Amino acid sequence: MIDNKIVVGITQGDINGIGYEVIIKTLSDSRINDLCIPVIYGSPKVAAYHRKAINFRNFTFNQIKDIGEVNSKRSNIINCMDDDVRVELGKSTEIGGEGSIRSLEAAVADLKNNKIDVLITSPINKQNVKSDTFQFPGHTEFLASSFNSSEVLMLLVSDLMRVGVVTGHIPISEVSKSISQELIVKKLRILNNSLIKDFGIRKPRIAVLGLNPHAGDGGVLGKEEQETIIPAINKANEEDILALGPYSSDGFFGSEGFMSFDAILAMYHDQGLIPFKALSFESGVNFTAGLPIVRTSPAHGTAYGITGQGEASETSFRNALFLALDIFKNRQTYANLTKNPLKVSKQE
């Protein structure tokens, strides 16, 4: 922290997407500078290009070389790119992918060295970031590797719900064989721990979805529920994790059953993300639970189709910023409450 403010590192994402637009729209509200110190890892030239494209001429970044030069009352930007960088709005380009990774690696380096307190990642294109030196399918996997965290969970967060997934970015054909009792219990542990430490929920209630239609319908439509998911729920309950289910996904979301739970664990990516984005697309936030650091991201992608037109909503990015600040504070509170627990003496 600097001047008692949380230092927020923000990656630029794909320079040809809407990342800069939602960043600029969010940070143009000067009240943000009362809450934190934003530091963009990107390019002043690219930022100026986007600022002009969406006609935000009265907003500027404070250009710095490193965190040591940060202005605690301004939104700052550190240059991570060559001056001859070319912006091609709405296009997937090699330089767009390269810029995404340069920004991410610079921000993570400062995060590891405690120069920034939390990280917000802007949307990247999972195709153009792939290279000989970057073989990760997304931010989550890269950050898990960077911080030696084998047990992480993609958690989508909104005012309506929190949704985690057992399996993430894998083909649907591999989902069934990838799900195991051990993996489900591991994800439930991460989710339960995050709800307590990151969200301040004392005794979380977690809904577990089935894999098959109608949660297998008693084994008629699949055996995974009886053989894998229910034993995993029972194991979690034995560990004092309040997990319930398995629930049939269609009826669960259709009847608004999700409103009775603190979080939901889906079996695969689209099972959890389709209902989440249908109900919370503009406001949702992607949070990586299980990391030793705080990382959030807007729940949308690069949105090439509307780049540079001033049409992108900043709501998801702004919520990602607020959630990162809240989780950072919640972790501090939890650490303070648990660092010196009183020893209870036994009465003879």
C-alpha positions in Angstrom: 0.0 0.0 0.0 1.1 3.6 -0.6 -0.3 6.5 1.4 -2.7 3.9 3.0 -4.2 3.2 -0.4 -4.4 -0.2 -2.1 -2.2 -0.2 -5.3 -4.2 -1.8 -8.1 -2.2 -3.2 -11.0 -4.2 -3.4 -14.2 -3.2 -5.2 -17.4 -4.1 -3.6 -20.8 -5.3 -6.9 -22.3 -5.6 -7.0 -26.1 -4.8 -3.6 -27.5 -7.3 -4.0 -30.3 -10.2 -4.9 -27.9 -12.3 -2.9 -25.5 -9.9 -3.2 -22.6 -8.7 0.4 -22.7 -12.2 1.7 -23.2 -13.6 0.1 -20.0 -10.4 1.1 -18.1 -10.7 4.7 -19.2 -14.4 5.0 -18.5 -14.0 3.5 -15.0 -11.0 5.6 -14.0 -12.4 8.8 -15.4 -14.5 8.9 -12.2 -12.1 10.8 -10.0 -13.6 9.2 -6.9 -11.7 6.0 -7.8 -8.5 7.8 -6.8 -9.9 8.3 -3.2 -10.2 4.5 -2.9 -7.0 3.2 -4.5 -4.0 3.9 -6.8 -4.6 2.5 -10.3 -1.4 1.5 -12.3 -1.9 0.4 -15.9 0.7 -1.9 -17.4 0.4 -1.0 -21.1 1.3 1.8 -23.5 0.6 5.5 -23.3 0.5 5.7 -27.1 -2.2 2.9 -27.3 -4.1 4.5 -24.4 -4.1 7.9 -26.2 -5.4 6.2 -29.4 -8.3 4.6 -27.6 -9.0 7.8 -25.6 -9.3 9.7 -28.9 -11.4 7.0 -30.5 -14.1 7.1 -27.8 -13.8 10.9 -27.4 -12.5 11.0 -23.8 -10.1 13.9 -24.4 -10.3 15.4 -20.9 -8.8 12.2 -19.3 -5.1 11.5 -19.1 -2.9 9.0 -17.4 0.2 9.9 -15.4 3.1 8.3 -17.2 5.7 6.6 -15.0 8.7 4.3 -15.5 8.1 2.2 -12.4 6.0 2.0 -9.2 8.5 4.3 -7.4 7.2 7.2 -9.4 3.5 6.6 -8.8 1.2 9.5 -8.1 -1.2 8.5 -5.4 -3.8 10.9 -6.6 -3.8 10.0 -10.3 -4.3 7.0 -12.5 -0.8 5.9 -13.6 0.5 4.0 -16.6 3.8 2.1 -17.1 5.0 1.6 -20.7 5.5 -2.1 -21.6 5.6 -1.8 -25.4 7.7 -0.3 -28.2 6.8 3.2 -29.4 6.1 1.9 -32.9 3.2 -0.3 -31.8 0.3 -0.3 -34.2 -3.3 -0.4 -33.1 -5.9 -2.1 -35.4 -9.2 -1.8 -33.7 -11.4 -4.9 -33.7 -8.7 -7.2 -35.2 -6.8 -10.1 -33.8 -3.1 -9.4 -34.5 0.3 -10.8 -33.4 1.2 -7.5 -31.7 -2.1 -7.6 -29.9 -1.2 -10.9 -28.4 2.3 -9.9 -27.7 1.1 -6.7 -25.9 -1.2 -8.8 -23.8 1.6 -11.0 -22.5 4.1 -8.2 -22.0 1.6 -6.3 -19.8 0.7 -9.4 -17.9 4.2 -10.5 -17.2 5.2 -7.0 -16.0 2.3 -6.7 -13.7 2.9 -10.2 -12.2 6.6 -9.4 -11.6 5.6 -6.3 -9.6 2.9 -8.4 -7.8 5.5 -11.0 -6.8 7.7 -8.2 -5.4 4.8 -6.7 -3.4 4.9 -3.5 -5.5 1.2 -3.7 -6.2 -1.4 -5.2 -3.9 -4.0 -6.6 -6.3 -4.3 -7.5 -10.0 -7.1 -6.8 -12.5 -6.6 -8.4 -15.9 -8.3 -7.0 -19.0 -9.6 -9.3 -21.7 -7.2 -11.2 -23.9 -7.6 -13.2 -27.1 -6.7 -16.8 -26.2 -5.6 -17.5 -29.8 -3.2 -14.6 -30.4 -1.5 -14.9 -27.0 -0.3 -18.4 -27.8 3.5 -18.6 -28.5 6.5 -20.8 -27.9 6.9 -19.0 -24.5 3.2 -18.8 -23.6 1.2 -22.0 -23.8 -1.5 -21.4 -21.2 -5.2 -21.4 -22.2 -5.9 -18.3 -20.2 -5.1 -16.0 -17.3 -6.1 -18.5 -14.6 -3.7 -21.2 -15.7 -0.8 -18.7 -16.1 -1.3 -17.2 -12.7 -1.6 -20.6 -11.0 1.7 -21.5 -12.6 3.3 -18.2 -11.7 2.4 -18.5 -8.0 2.9 -22.3 -7.7 -0.8 -22.8 -6.9 -2.0 -26.2 -8.1 -5.4 -25.8 -6.5 -7.3 -22.9 -7.9 -10.9 -22.3 -8.9 -12.5 -20.1 -11.5 -15.2 -18.2 -9.7 -17.7 -16.0 -11.4 -19.2 -13.3 -9.1 -22.2 -11.0 -9.3 -24.8 -9.6 -6.9 -27.0 -12.6 -7.9 -24.7 -15.5 -7.6 -21.2 -16.9 -7.3 -20.5 -19.8 -9.7 -17.4 -22.0 -9.7 -16.5 -24.8 -12.1 -14.9 -28.2 -11.5 -13.5 -28.4 -15.0 -12.5 -25.2 -16.9 -11.1 -24.7 -20.3 -11.3 -28.2 -21.7 -13.4 -29.7 -24.6 -16.9 -31.0 -23.6 -15.9 -34.4 -24.8 -13.3 -34.6 -22.0 -15.5 -33.4 -19.1 -16.9 -36.7 -17.9 -13.6 -38.5 -17.8 -12.0 -35.5 -16.1 -14.4 -35.4 -13.2 -13.5 -37.4 -10.1 -14.5 -37.5 -6.5 -11.1 -36.2 -5.5 -11.3 -33.3 -7.9 -14.8 -32.3 -6.8 -13.8 -32.4 -3.1 -10.7 -30.3 -3.9 -12.8 -27.6 -5.6 -15.3 -27.6 -2.8 -12.5 -27.0 -0.3 -11.1 -24.1 -2.3 -14.6 -22.6 -2.7 -15.6 -23.0 0.9 -12.3 -21.5 2.1 -12.6 -18.6 -0.3 -16.2 -17.8 0.8 -15.0 -17.6 4.4 -11.7 -15.7 3.9 -12.4 -13.6 0.7 -16.2 -12.9 1.1 -16.5 -13.0 4.9 -19.2 -15.7 5.0 -19.0 -17.6 8.3 -20.8 -20.8 7.3 -21.2 -21.0 3.5 -24.0 -23.0 1.8 -22.8 -24.5 -1.5 -25.0 -26.0 -4.2 -23.4 -28.8 -6.3 -24.9 -29.4 -9.8 -25.2 -32.8 -11.4 -23.5 -33.6 -14.7 -26.3 -35.3 -16.6 -29.8 -34.1 -17.5 -32.0 -34.2 -14.4 -28.9 -35.0 -12.3 -28.9 -38.5 -13.8 -32.5 -39.2 -12.9 -31.5 -41.9 -10.4 -29.0 -43.5 -12.7 -31.2 -43.7 -15.8 -29.4 -40.9 -17.6 -25.9 -41.5 -16.3 -24.0 -42.9 -13.4 -21.7 -40.0 -12.5 -24.0 -38.6 -9.9 -24.3 -41.9 -7.9 -20.7 -43.0 -8.5 -18.8 -39.8 -8.2 -20.7 -36.6 -7.3 -22.8 -37.8 -4.3 -19.8 -39.5 -2.7 -17.8 -36.3 -3.1 -20.6 -34.3 -1.5 -20.7 -36.8 1.4 -16.9 -36.5 1.8 -17.1 -32.7 1.8 -19.9 -32.8 4.5 -17.6 -35.0 6.6 -15.0 -32.2 6.4 -17.7 -29.7 7.8 -18.3 -28.2 4.3 -22.0 -27.5 3.9 -22.4 -28.8 0.3 -25.8 -29.9 -1.0 -27.0 -31.6 -4.1 -26.6 -32.7 -6.8 -29.2 -30.4 -8.4 -30.4 -30.6 -12.0 -29.1 -27.4 -13.6 -32.2 -26.5 -15.6 -34.6 -26.7 -12.7 -32.1 -25.2 -10.2 -31.6 -22.0 -12.2 -35.2 -22.0 -13.6 -36.8 -22.0 -10.2 -34.3 -19.4 -8.8 -33.1 -22.1 -6.3 -29.6 -20.4 -6.6 -30.9 -17.6 -4.5 -30.7 -19.8 -1.4 -27.0 -20.5 -1.7 -23.8 -18.6 -1.1 -22.2 -20.3 -4.1 -22.7 -22.9 -6.8 -20.3 -25.5 -8.1 -20.9 -26.5 -11.7 -19.3 -29.6 -13.3 -18.1 -27.8 -16.5 -17.6 -24.4 -18.0 -20.7 -23.7 -19.9 -23.0 -25.4 -17.4 -22.1 -22.6 -14.9 -21.2 -19.7 -17.2 -24.3 -19.8 -19.5 -26.8 -19.1 -16.7 -24.4 -16.7 -15.0 -23.8 -14.6 -18.1 -27.5 -14.8 -19.1 -28.3 -13.1 -15.7 -25.2 -11.1 -15.0 -23.3 -10.5 -18.3 -22.6 -6.7 -17.9 -22.0 -6.8 -14.2 -20.2 -10.1 -13.6 -16.6 -10.5 -12.4 -14.2 -13.4 -12.9 -12.2 -14.1 -9.7 -9.5 -16.7 -9.3 -10.0 -18.4 -5.9 -7.1 -20.3 -4.3 -4.3 -18.0 -5.3 -2.2 -16.3 -2.6 -2.8 -13.0 -4.4 -6.0 -11.2 -5.4 -6.9 -11.3 -9.1 -10.1 -10.3 -10.7 -11.2 -9.6 -14.3 -14.3 -8.5 -16.1 -16.4 -11.5 -17.2 -16.6 -10.4 -20.8 -14.1 -10.8 -23.7 -12.3 -8.5 -26.1 -15.6 -7.6 -27.9 -13.8 -6.7 -31.2 -17.2 -6.0 -32.8 -17.7 -2.8 -30.8 -14.1 -1.7 -30.2 -13.5 2.0 -30.5 -17.1 2.9 -30.8 -17.7 4.1 -27.3 -20.4 1.5 -26.8 -18.7 -0.9 -24.3 -20.1 -0.9 -20.8 -17.6 -0.4 -18.0 -19.8 -2.0 -15.3 -18.1 -5.4 -15.3 -14.6 -3.8 -15.1 -15.6 -1.4 -12.4 -17.1 -4.2 -10.4 -13.9 -6.2 -10.9 -12.0 -3.2 -9.3 -14.4 -2.9 -6.4 -14.4 -6.7 -5.8 -10.5 -6.8 -5.7 -10.5 -4.0 -3.1 -13.2 -5.8 -1.0 -11.4 -9.2 -1.1 -8.0 -7.5 -0.2 -9.7 -5.9 2.8 -11.6 -9.1 3.8 -8.3 -11.1 3.7 -6.7 -8.5 6.0 -9.6 -8.7 8.4 -9.6 -12.5 8.4 -5.8 -12.5 9.1 -6.2 -10.1 11.9 -9.0 -12.1 13.5 -7.2 -15.4 13.3 -3.5 -14.6 13.8 -3.6 -14.8 17.6 -6.5 -17.0 18.6 -7.1 -17.3 22.3 -6.4 -20.7 23.8 -9.3 -22.1 25.6 -8.2 -23.8 28.8 -10.0 -27.1 29.8 -11.9 -26.9 33.1 -11.0 -29.8 35.4 
